[in-house]
Amino acid sequence: MISNYENYKKKIIPTLQKELGVKNILALPKIEKVVINIGLGRTLKDEKFLDIVMRDIALIAGQKPKTTLAKKSIANFKTRKGMVIGATVTLRGQRMYDFISRLINIALPRTRDFRGINVKSLDKNGNLTIGVKEHIIFPEIKGEEVRNIFGFEITVVVKAKNKEEAIALYKAIGFPIK
């Protein structure tokens, strides 16, 4: 079985070279990292929910998430400095390509009323941010065992000269962009 990175090297790079008219492979846009981020929001007080979130994000990402702490106390949000307010995972290398493959081929098609990723989801540098409303769209999570459904954010960080190059990269990889 060909790994996702080998597929990227053998099929996607030559396609991008032809499409963008670039001779040097190093001048092509490429994916640097994928960041999965979740904020706990209203469930800050519930320790069990934090454990469930950490376990499920670890299953989805394939590596343990890092907890994010509050930088300062905010009375309106009932947070204190140093309190756990979320979790984040940064994927690079082989895990990143495997995650992107699962996201495109399995998770996004399982999303309710999914009609493609809007171009407005890209920033001026070409980084793509996707909000996932239900974490149960990933095959690692068994729907029968889930009590609390939560959402999170996936950011695909690219190294590209402009937004058009990034869109060409996403389409070559297989992201369903409208």
N, C-alpha and C positions, 0 to 999 in steps of 0.2 A: 504494500500500500504506500502510495506517495504521500509524504507529509505536506502540510499546507504551505510550509516555507519553500519546499522544493517546487510545488505548483506555482507559487509566486515567482520564483526565479525562472522557471522554464516557460511559463505561458504568459503571465501578466507583464513582465518586464519587456519582452519583445513586442507585445501588443501596444504598450504605452510608447515605446520608441517609435513605432510606425505612426501612431496617432498624433503624437506631439512633435514628431520630426526632430528628435534629439538623438545624436550619435553616442554621446557619453552616458553610460549607465548611471554614473554618480550625479548627473544633472537632473535625473528623473525625480518626481515626487515620491516620497515613501512614508510609511507609517512609522512613527517613532515609538508610541506607547498607547495603551488603552487604560483609562482610569475609570474605575467603578466607584461611585460615591453615593452614600446614603446618609440622610439626616434623620435623626430619630424624632424630632418634632414634639408632638403631644405626648409621646410615650416615654419621656425622659425618666420618670420615676420608676417605671417597671423594669426591674433587673432581669426577669425571665425573658422579656421581649428582646432585650439587648443580646442575651445569649442565643436566642433563636435567630436573630438577624445575623450575628457573627457566624453561626454555623451554616446558615443557608448561603450567605455571600461567599464563604469559603468553598462550599460545594460548587457554586456557579463558576467562580473564578479559578479554582484549582490551587489557591494559595490563601494563607491566613490574612484577614483584613487587619489594618491598623486602626485603632480608635482615634478619633479626632476630639480634641478637648476645647472647651470654651476659652477664648483668649481674655475675655473680661466678663464681669457680672452685669447682667441686664435684668432689672426687676420685672419689667413687663413680660418677659419670656420665662421668668422664674428660673434663671440660670445663674450659676456661680462660676467664678473663674476656676478652671481646672476640671469642670464637670464634663463627663463624656456626652457629646452631643451628636456623634455620628461615627461612621466607619468609612474607610477608603482602601482600595486595592489598586496598585499600579502594575500592569502586566506588560512585559517586554519579551522579545524573542519568541521562542517556540510556543509558549503558553498564550501569547498575544495572538498569534496566527490561528491557533486552535480555537480560542475564544471567538475570534471574528468569524471563523467558519461555522461554529455552532450558532452564533447570533444570526447570520445571514440565512443559513439553510434550515434551521430548526425553530429558533425562538421567534423571529419576526413573522414568519408565516402563521404561527400559532396565536399571534396577537389578535384580539378582537377588532373587527372593522379596520384592518390594516390595508391601506391603499398606497403604500410607498412612503418614503422619507421625503419631507418637504425640503426644498433648497434653502429655505429660511433657517433650517437647523444648522447651517454652516456659518461660521463667523468669517471675518474678512481674510483671515489667514488660511481658511479651508478646514479648520477643526470641526468635526461633526459631533454634536451633542444630541443624544437620544434619551428621552425620558421613558422609562418602563413603568407602567402603572401596576402591573401584577407580576411578582417574581416567579409565579408558577408556570410561566410560559417556557422556562428552561427545563429540559428533560431530567436534569439531576434532582429536581424537587418533585417529590411524589405528592400529588394533589390531595390524596385521601388523608395524609398525615398533617396537613397544614391547618392551623387554627387561625393564625393572623396572616393576612395578605398585605404585603408592603411593596412600595415602589422604590426605584432608585434611578440613578442617572449614569449613563455610559458616555464617556467622551473619548473620541478617537482623535489623537493628536498627530498631525501630519507635518512633514517638512516639505513645503511646496512654495513656489514663487508667487502664485496667486490662487484665487478661488477656482478659476477655470481648470487649472492643472489638478487641483485636489478633486474636483468633480470627475475629471477623466480617470483619476486613480480609483475613486470609489466605484465608478461604473465598471471598470476593468476587473476589479476584485469581485463585484457581484452585488453591491449594495443596491437595493431597489429604490433609486432616487427618481422622483417625479420629473 
